Amino acid sequence: ALARQQHKLKAQIESLKAEQKLEGKNWVYLFYNPQSQEYKIGYSADLKTRRKSFQSVEPDIEVYLKIPVKSPRQALSLENFFHIEFEEKRMHGEWFRLDEIDLQKLKNFAMLLQK
């Protein structure tokens, strides 16, 4: 089962890399809320405005990770992939309680997409 999951992940990475232009205006992001110690996995075409909308409610929200993608479709696909990958860590909505191993997986994924 793990080998199948790794194969799917590798195929997804290759597909995203083939389509991606890093200068794209779409982002898959990971926001961190230090108050709740939760991370939001989402996507937006305007990351700055998106962050400000959260900071109006939670001023300490920070951008932990951002991954540039080519299109809104690609952003939604990657966001959904992450939501499924970390489903067991979901607290509510799009907010997740992630540990260091999870965060490293996300960073590694982001680095692979940018190669």
C-alpha positions in Angstrom: 0.0 0.0 0.0 2.9 2.4 0.8 4.6 1.7 -2.5 1.3 2.4 -4.4 0.9 5.7 -2.4 4.5 6.7 -3.2 4.0 5.9 -6.9 0.8 8.1 -6.9 2.7 10.9 -5.2 5.6 10.6 -7.7 3.2 10.7 -10.6 1.4 13.7 -9.2 4.7 15.5 -8.8 5.8 14.8 -12.3 2.4 15.9 -13.7 2.5 19.2 -11.7 6.1 19.8 -12.7 5.3 19.3 -16.3 2.6 22.0 -16.2 4.2 24.5 -13.8 5.5 27.9 -14.4 7.0 29.4 -11.2 6.1 32.9 -12.1 2.4 31.9 -11.8 0.1 34.0 -9.7 -1.6 31.0 -8.0 -0.4 29.7 -4.6 -1.0 26.7 -2.4 -0.2 27.9 1.0 0.3 26.8 4.6 -0.7 29.4 7.2 0.3 28.9 10.8 -1.7 30.1 13.8 0.5 30.1 16.8 -2.5 30.5 19.1 -4.1 27.2 18.1 -0.9 25.6 16.8 -2.8 24.7 13.7 -1.9 25.0 10.0 -4.4 25.9 7.3 -3.8 24.3 3.9 -5.4 26.4 1.2 -4.9 28.1 -2.2 -5.3 31.6 -3.5 -4.5 33.8 -6.5 -3.8 36.7 -4.1 -1.8 35.4 -1.1 -1.3 38.8 0.5 -5.0 39.6 0.5 -5.8 36.1 1.7 -3.4 36.4 4.6 -4.8 39.9 5.6 -8.3 38.5 5.7 -7.2 35.9 8.3 -5.1 38.5 10.2 -8.2 40.6 10.8 -9.5 37.8 13.0 -6.2 36.3 14.1 -3.4 38.9 14.0 -0.6 36.3 14.6 -1.3 34.3 11.4 1.9 33.8 9.4 2.7 32.2 6.1 4.6 29.0 6.8 5.0 27.7 3.3 3.9 28.9 -0.2 4.0 26.9 -3.4 3.6 28.7 -6.7 1.5 26.9 -9.3 0.3 27.6 -12.8 -3.4 27.7 -12.6 -6.4 27.7 -10.2 -7.2 24.1 -11.3 -3.7 23.0 -10.4 -3.9 24.9 -7.1 -7.2 23.2 -6.2 -5.8 19.8 -7.2 -2.7 20.2 -5.0 -4.7 21.6 -2.1 -7.1 18.6 -2.3 -4.1 16.2 -2.4 -2.7 17.7 0.8 -6.1 17.6 2.5 -6.4 13.9 1.7 -2.7 13.2 2.7 -3.3 14.8 6.1 -6.9 13.9 6.7 -6.2 12.2 10.0 -4.6 15.4 11.3 -7.6 17.6 10.4 -9.0 19.6 13.3 -11.8 21.5 11.6 -12.4 22.9 8.1 -9.0 23.3 6.4 -7.1 23.5 9.6 -4.7 20.7 10.6 -2.5 19.8 13.6 0.8 18.9 11.8 4.0 17.7 13.3 7.6 18.2 12.2 7.5 15.1 10.0 4.4 16.4 8.2 5.9 19.8 7.8 9.1 18.3 6.3 7.0 16.3 3.8 5.3 19.5 2.7 8.7 21.3 2.4 10.2 18.4 0.4 7.1 18.3 -1.9 7.5 22.1 -2.5 11.2 21.7 -3.3 10.5 18.8 -5.8 8.0 21.0 -7.6 10.4 23.8 -8.0 13.2 21.7 -9.6 
